Amino acid sequence: MDIFSVFTLLGGLAFFLFGMTIMSSGLEKIAGGKLETTLKKMTSNPFKSLVLGAGITIAIQSSSAMTVMLVGLVNSGIMDLGQTIGVLMGSNIGTTLTAWILGMTGIQSDSFFLKLLKPENFSPVVAFIGILMIMIAKSSKKKDVGNILVGFAVLMYGMKLMSNAVSPLADMPGFKDMLTAFNNPILGVLVGALFTAAIQSSAASVGILQALSLTGSITYGMALPIIMGQNIGTCITAVISSIGVNKNAKRVAAVHIYFNVIGTVICLCLFYAANAVFRFAFIDDTITPFRIAMLHSIFNIVTTALLLPFSKWLEKLARLTIKDVSEKEKYTLLDDRLLQTPSFAIAECRNLTVKMAVLSRDTLDISLDTLLQYDEKSVNTIVENESIVDEYEDKLGTYLVKISGRELTTQDANSVSRLLHCIGDFERISDHAVNLMQVAKEMYDKQITFSEEAKSEVRVIIAAVTEILNMSITAFENNDEVLARKVEPLEEVIDGLRMELKNRHIHRLQEDRCTIELGFIFSDLLTNLERVSDHCSNIAVCLIQLKKEKFDTHEYITDLKENDADFQEMCTQYLAKYTLPKEY
């Protein structure tokens, strides 16, 4: 083995890691928002969390991405520490799938079908299909599938390069002598941990071990402690991601380390104690890539079976290690660690936008109540809520721009566009809530009030605005295009109500039945209510237009009013529902 073999080994490792990254990225895009939906099903049931953790890790083919995601979720206050423990254990099991696929490289047979199972034989076909899909397919989803296939083929090519690079070691007399040192389990664990920590990929380090096993020089006794060490080494990603996060998020990394270290200590002690008694004959036998995959899975399953019942103790141990501080725990509104999985980050942005929308609606409702019955406590609540909504808009806008810089599917890109369009409207609704509160405050301070005639008219337009706001937010929350189509006809009716109320107000002024001062206040009230309905229209049109993957508000509304019979019919229904009382 010469320097060029070392170059080949490094190149093979590079191809392996690059292929893994491309494949994981494609799988994450295909999974999309389903990752977020799945994680939302987490309960206190540790077995359910275990299965979901394994499933998600298999879906994205990266336990590192899974642990970073969990650190980000806890840092944002979206998940509790206890919920993550089962997921972490499941991710350790899910990540072993790669080793099983790589394990098929050791298949030796003259049978055509068995030969076809060897990844090195079918991966060129997979690569060809993948590149055709990338070049020919128009659908972004099909292109993502193509990326997954090409990523897999590159990964397998990297594995083949590594195998070829280390194959001359079998003929080196000093190589086997050097490997005898790995019969020491402590050394094996350390080497496995340090190497995996250096490359931050347990799948790659297991792949290198499988490549070395093809030389026929690796025994069960050498492989087992190295595999255990690799599980410890992969914790480095969680440790790095926990820098600068809150205490609970740091505890996620601590639980991950404790789980793997305690599992390794227990399994090593049990195995070597049993070997001392029963003298396992296979311990000095050479191991194949397939058997390495099997050992990798068995170790993680056994460790999980042993420690899952003690999940609460692991949590307590993490809390003892990283103690609480006197001040209140701070949570990051949207953690940058979630950006590693853009579809998940978008889903969390959507959840936060729904909270923002509901808070804006609630603030407006409180503000409308103050018009009828002024209350200082309600005024303070409105001001506080508006400040929170402003913060949401600032954080969401910045975060969504960061997501836009990532490689997104068409569906995810549309989601980002929809959120960017709507957060401004939700923020403006809360601003109008403050304006309406100021109208109420001015009337209260000056001890003036509307006439009963004006009050009965205002109640009609307030009822219409309340309905359009509830309808818009429900449509946004459920991405309901059918409900969104009912918004524009009501907005048209509200515009008509405003004009009619304005005309009636002018008529009262001319007859000296209203003061100039109340007239200005009445005008401000109508303007703010009508603008709230305008923002509701913007939200609804955004939902409808982006489902068609275009955005031309003016063209849509013009076409709707001129050519849509359903629009006219709904307008008629709303006019009947929101009829103004007879003018005195």
Disulfide bonds with the S-S distance in Angstrom:
none
